Amino acid sequence: MKNKFYPWLVVALLWFVALLNYLDRQMLSTMKPSMMADIHELISAENFGRLMAVFLWIYALMSPVSGIIADRLNRKWMIVVSLFVWSAVTLLMGYAHTYDQVYWLRALMGISEAFYIPAGLSLIADYHDGKTRSIAIGIHTTGIYLGQAFGGFGATIADHFSWQSTFHGFGLVGVVYSLVLILFLKEKKGYNVETAKQSSVLREFAVSFKGLGILLGNISFWIILFYFSAPSLPGWATKNWLPTLLSESLHLPMAEAGPIATVTMAMASFVGVLIGGFLSDKWVQKHLKGRIYTGVIGLSLTIPALILLGYGHSFPTVLGGALCFGLGFGMFDVNNMPILCQFVSPRYRATGYGLMNLVGIASGAVITGFLGKTVDAGNLGKNFAMLGVVIVITIVLQLTALKPKTINMTE
């Protein structure tokens, strides 16, 4: 009974980590107006775009490294240390007085947060077989979207207290929760450095880099990389710039636009990951491409959503676009690791997901910096809508090129 219960306890424990992971990074996107009074460089949208992009670039570059380490070492301690460090950085953000200080703390947050997702998702995938894998990851992913939603209240909380107190409070919560994980989270891996007594650490990492060669020699993995990275363009665009887009198109103050944007998207994605997870787990039992078809349905919903977001100037059209995008992206997002599990063995899944994060978030960094310039030029809405073309290409490639042979690759 205990063995049946613990895999779901792992999901519950990591759910709150996922929430903090996105909440701590997302708060900054809505607290710009509050911080500008003390840090004047943030007045420039291009400067603010650089601030958001440095996190993404470093997060992207560190993701393959974190995946390699997670596949060979103890993921529990990776998760604990990652949470502790990024929470401490969040706390220190409240003491920043200059743009440079915020910039370097944001960079350090990118390093520390990169060590969570590959380790956390591969740990959940090891605890859950093909019959519950998507719904387990879906439940975990709801924590990500709630973190995104609660991050939207950063501006609201800062208006009532201060932006410094907001960073202090949420940073302290994460530091304390890292102690909870030490007590209750357990590793589940049949092969790691601790059990391979005859292997040196250097040999373990030599084997890990051999795993990179195995992954990059797999044509299906290259297709998955593109399939993951292309939707990351509109995905990160909405995460980082939707509050600004709503504020401009609906003429709302950021304290109102931030919560509307993030809560609407997050709640729709919350529903999307649960629907996508449940549907995928059922469909894949009948058809090996069930997870892929579920992702296609989700991506198809984001195309009209981007048009509504880009060209809508009334509350119903923009709200409808945000809801549609969140629902569709959630259905797509929840199936990324489960689809990877159909093509990659457990020994290389964290590495694989780390590489996916590299290309996906690098795409996000490019689009975040680019949109920062378009805000100043007044073309943000038009460029949002144009991202739908990327989704169409992704859907065609996904349907024609990905051909799984098993529900769960074992070796």
C-alpha positions in Angstrom: 0.0 0.0 0.0 2.9 2.3 0.9 4.6 1.6 -2.4 1.4 2.5 -4.3 0.9 5.7 -2.3 4.5 7.1 -2.4 4.7 7.8 -6.2 1.8 10.1 -5.7 3.4 11.7 -2.6 6.5 12.4 -4.8 4.1 14.2 -7.3 2.6 16.2 -4.3 6.0 17.2 -2.9 7.4 18.3 -6.3 4.1 20.1 -7.1 4.9 22.8 -4.6 8.5 23.0 -5.9 7.2 23.5 -9.4 4.9 26.2 -8.1 7.8 28.1 -6.5 10.0 27.5 -9.5 7.6 29.5 -11.7 6.3 31.9 -9.1 9.8 33.2 -8.2 10.8 33.8 -11.9 7.4 35.2 -13.0 7.0 37.9 -10.3 9.5 40.1 -12.0 7.5 40.4 -15.2 4.7 42.2 -13.4 6.7 44.2 -10.8 8.4 46.4 -13.3 6.3 49.5 -12.5 7.0 49.1 -8.8 10.7 48.6 -9.2 11.2 51.5 -11.8 10.8 54.1 -9.0 14.0 52.7 -7.4 15.8 51.3 -10.4 15.4 53.8 -13.2 17.0 51.7 -16.0 13.9 49.5 -15.9 11.9 52.3 -17.6 13.3 51.1 -20.9 11.4 48.0 -22.3 14.6 46.9 -24.0 16.5 46.9 -20.7 13.7 44.9 -19.1 13.8 42.5 -22.1 17.5 42.0 -21.4 16.8 41.2 -17.8 14.3 38.6 -18.8 16.5 37.2 -21.5 19.6 36.7 -19.4 17.6 34.3 -17.2 16.5 32.3 -20.2 19.9 32.1 -21.9 21.6 30.9 -18.8 18.8 28.6 -17.9 19.0 27.1 -21.4 22.7 26.6 -21.4 22.7 25.0 -18.0 19.8 22.7 -18.7 21.9 20.0 -20.6 24.5 20.1 -17.8 21.8 19.6 -15.2 20.2 16.8 -17.2 23.6 15.0 -17.5 24.1 15.3 -13.7 20.6 14.2 -12.9 21.0 11.0 -15.0 24.1 10.0 -13.0 23.8 11.4 -9.5 21.1 11.7 -6.8 18.2 13.7 -8.1 16.8 14.3 -4.6 19.8 16.4 -3.5 19.9 18.2 -6.9 16.3 19.3 -6.3 16.9 20.3 -2.7 20.0 22.4 -3.5 18.4 23.9 -6.6 15.3 25.0 -4.6 17.4 26.4 -1.7 19.7 28.4 -4.0 17.0 30.0 -6.2 14.9 30.8 -3.1 17.9 32.5 -1.5 18.4 34.5 -4.7 14.7 35.5 -4.7 15.2 36.8 -1.1 18.3 38.7 -2.1 16.5 40.4 -5.0 14.6 42.4 -2.3 18.0 43.9 -1.3 19.0 45.0 -4.8 19.5 48.7 -5.4 20.9 48.8 -9.0 20.1 47.4 -12.4 23.4 45.5 -12.4 22.6 43.8 -9.1 19.2 42.7 -10.4 20.8 41.5 -13.6 23.4 39.3 -12.0 20.9 37.9 -9.4 18.6 37.0 -12.3 21.5 35.3 -14.0 22.2 33.3 -10.8 18.5 32.3 -10.6 18.8 31.0 -14.2 21.7 28.7 -13.1 19.9 27.4 -10.0 16.5 26.9 -11.4 17.9 25.0 -14.4 18.8 22.1 -12.1 15.2 21.4 -11.1 13.0 20.5 -14.1 15.1 17.7 -15.8 15.6 16.1 -12.4 12.0 16.5 -11.2 10.3 15.3 -14.4 12.6 12.3 -14.8 12.1 11.3 -11.1 8.3 11.4 -11.6 8.6 9.4 -14.9 10.6 6.7 -13.0 7.9 6.5 -10.3 5.0 6.3 -12.8 4.7 3.8 -15.7 3.0 4.5 -19.0 -0.5 4.1 -17.6 -0.2 7.1 -15.2 2.8 9.0 -16.5 1.0 11.8 -18.3 -1.5 12.5 -15.6 1.2 12.4 -12.9 3.3 14.9 -14.9 0.1 16.8 -15.6 -0.7 17.2 -11.9 2.9 18.3 -11.4 2.6 20.8 -14.3 -0.5 22.4 -12.7 2.0 23.6 -10.0 4.0 25.4 -12.7 0.9 27.1 -14.0 -0.4 28.1 -10.6 3.1 29.5 -9.9 2.8 31.5 -13.1 -0.7 32.7 -12.0 0.4 33.7 -8.5 3.5 35.4 -10.0 1.0 37.7 -11.7 0.0 39.1 -8.3 3.5 40.4 -7.7 2.6 43.9 -8.8 -0.6 43.7 -6.7 1.3 42.6 -3.6 4.0 45.2 -4.2 1.4 47.9 -4.4 0.1 47.0 -1.0 3.5 46.4 0.7 6.7 46.9 -1.4 8.5 45.0 -4.1 11.3 44.3 -1.7 9.0 42.6 0.8 7.4 40.5 -1.9 10.8 39.1 -2.9 11.8 38.6 0.8 8.6 36.7 1.6 8.5 34.2 -1.3 12.2 33.6 -1.0 11.9 32.6 2.6 9.1 30.2 1.9 11.3 28.3 -0.6 14.3 28.1 1.8 12.1 26.6 4.5 10.4 24.1 2.0 13.8 22.8 1.0 14.1 21.4 4.5 10.8 19.6 4.1 12.1 17.9 1.0 15.2 16.6 2.9 12.9 14.7 5.2 10.4 13.2 2.8 11.7 13.1 -0.8 13.5 9.8 -1.9 15.4 8.9 -5.0 14.3 6.0 -7.2 17.0 4.9 -9.6 18.5 1.4 -10.2 21.9 2.8 -11.3 23.8 5.8 -10.0 27.2 6.7 -8.7 26.4 5.4 -5.2 25.5 1.9 -6.5 28.3 1.7 -9.1 31.1 1.3 -6.5 33.6 0.3 -9.2 33.2 3.5 -11.2 34.9 6.8 -10.6 33.0 10.0 -10.9 35.0 10.9 -14.0 34.1 7.6 -15.6 30.4 8.3 -14.8 30.6 11.6 -16.6 32.4 10.0 -19.5 29.5 7.6 -19.8 27.1 10.5 -19.6 28.7 12.3 -22.6 28.5 9.0 -24.5 24.8 9.2 -23.8 24.8 12.6 -25.5 26.1 10.9 -28.6 23.4 8.3 -28.4 20.7 10.9 -28.2 22.0 13.1 -30.9 22.4 10.1 -33.2 18.7 9.4 -32.9 16.8 11.2 -35.7 13.5 11.0 -33.7 15.2 12.9 -30.9 16.1 15.7 -33.3 12.5 15.9 -34.4 11.4 16.1 -30.7 13.9 18.9 -30.2 12.2 21.0 -32.9 8.7 20.0 -31.8 9.6 21.2 -28.3 11.4 24.4 -29.3 9.1 25.9 -31.9 6.1 26.3 -29.7 8.4 27.7 -27.0 8.5 30.9 -29.1 4.8 31.8 -28.4 5.0 30.0 -25.1 7.7 32.3 -23.6 6.2 35.3 -25.4 3.0 34.9 -23.5 4.8 34.2 -20.2 7.0 37.3 -20.4 5.0 39.8 -22.5 1.3 39.1 -22.2 0.9 41.4 -19.2 2.4 44.2 -21.2 0.3 43.4 -24.3 -2.9 43.4 -22.2 -1.9 46.6 -20.5 -1.4 48.3 -23.8 -4.3 46.9 -25.8 -6.9 47.2 -23.1 -5.4 50.4 -21.5 -5.1 48.8 -18.0 -2.6 49.6 -15.3 -0.1 46.7 -14.8 -1.4 46.0 -11.3 -4.6 44.8 -13.1 -3.2 43.5 -16.4 -0.6 41.3 -14.7 -3.1 39.2 -12.7 -5.6 39.1 -15.6 -2.9 37.8 -18.0 -1.2 35.3 -15.8 -4.3 34.0 -13.9 -6.3 33.5 -17.1 -3.4 31.7 -18.9 -2.5 29.7 -15.9 -6.0 28.5 -15.1 -6.7 27.5 -18.7 -3.3 25.7 -18.8 -4.2 24.0 -15.5 -7.3 22.6 -17.1 -5.4 21.8 -20.3 -2.7 19.7 -18.6 -5.3 17.7 -16.7 -7.4 17.1 -19.9 -4.2 16.4 -21.9 -2.7 14.1 -19.3 -5.9 12.0 -18.9 -6.6 11.8 -22.6 -3.0 10.9 -23.5 -2.8 8.1 -20.9 -6.1 6.6 -22.3 -5.3 7.2 -26.0 -1.8 5.7 -25.9 -3.1 2.4 -24.6 -5.0 2.1 -27.9 -2.7 3.8 -30.3 1.1 4.4 -29.9 0.7 8.0 -31.3 -2.0 8.8 -28.8 0.3 11.2 -26.9 1.4 12.9 -30.2 -2.2 13.3 -31.3 -3.1 14.9 -28.0 -0.3 17.4 -28.4 -1.5 18.2 -31.9 -5.0 19.0 -30.6 -3.4 21.3 -28.0 -1.2 23.1 -30.5 -4.1 23.6 -33.0 -5.9 25.6 -30.3 -3.1 28.0 -29.9 -3.2 29.2 -33.6 -6.5 31.2 -33.4 -5.6 32.2 -29.8 -2.4 34.0 -31.1 -4.5 35.9 -33.7 -7.0 37.0 -31.0 -4.2 38.1 -28.7 -2.4 39.9 -31.4 -5.2 41.8 -33.0 -7.9 41.9 -30.2 -8.7 45.2 -28.6 -11.7 44.3 -26.5 -11.8 42.5 -23.3 -13.8 39.5 -24.6 -11.5 38.8 -27.6 -8.2 39.1 -25.6 -9.6 37.1 -22.7 -10.8 34.4 -25.2 -7.4 34.3 -26.8 -5.7 33.9 -23.5 -8.0 31.1 -22.4 -7.7 29.3 -25.7 -3.9 29.6 -25.7 -3.6 28.4 -22.1 -5.8 25.4 -22.7 -4.0 24.3 -25.9 -0.5 24.9 -24.6 -1.3 22.9 -21.5 -2.4 19.9 -23.5 0.9 20.2 -25.5 3.1 20.8 -22.5 2.0 17.9 -20.4 3.0 15.3 -23.1 6.6 16.4 -23.7 8.3 14.1 -21.2 5.9 11.2 -21.9 6.6 11.4 -25.6 10.3 11.6 -24.9 9.9 8.4 -22.8 8.6 6.6 -26.0 11.9 7.2 -27.7 14.6 7.5 -25.0 15.6 5.0 -22.2 15.4 6.0 -18.5 19.2 6.3 -18.3 19.2 9.3 -20.6 15.8 11.0 -20.1 17.0 13.8 -17.8 19.8 14.5 -20.3 17.3 14.5 -23.2 15.0 16.8 -21.4 17.9 19.1 -20.5 18.7 19.4 -24.2 15.0 20.1 -25.0 15.1 22.9 -22.4 18.3 24.2 -24.1 16.6 24.6 -27.5 13.2 25.5 -26.1 14.4 28.2 -23.7 17.0 29.5 -26.1 14.1 30.1 -28.5 12.3 31.9 -25.6 15.3 34.1 -25.0 15.5 35.1 -28.6 11.8 36.0 -28.8 11.8 37.7 -25.4 14.6 40.0 -26.4 13.1 40.6 -29.9 9.6 41.5 -28.4 11.3 43.9 -26.0 12.4 45.9 -29.0 9.0 45.6 -30.7 7.3 47.1 -27.6 9.2 50.3 -28.0 8.3 50.2 -31.8 4.6 49.5 -31.1 4.5 46.2 -33.0 3.9 43.8 -30.2 0.4 42.6 -31.1 1.3 42.0 -34.8 4.3 39.9 -33.9 2.3 37.8 -31.4 -0.1 36.9 -34.2 2.7 36.0 -36.6 3.9 33.3 -34.2 1.0 31.1 -35.4 3.0 30.3 -38.5 5.6 28.5 -36.4 2.8 26.4 -34.8 1.5 25.2 -38.2 4.9 24.0 -39.2 5.4 22.2 -35.9 2.0 20.3 -36.2 2.8 19.1 -39.8 6.3 17.8 -38.7 4.9 16.2 -35.5 2.2 14.3 -37.4 4.4 13.1 -40.2 7.8 12.4 -38.7 7.3 11.1 -35.1 6.7 7.3 -35.2 6.9 5.6 -31.8 7.3 1.9 -31.5 6.5 1.5 -27.8 4.7 3.2 -25.0 7.8 3.2 -22.8 11.3 2.8 -24.0 13.3 0.6 -21.5 16.8 0.3 -23.0 
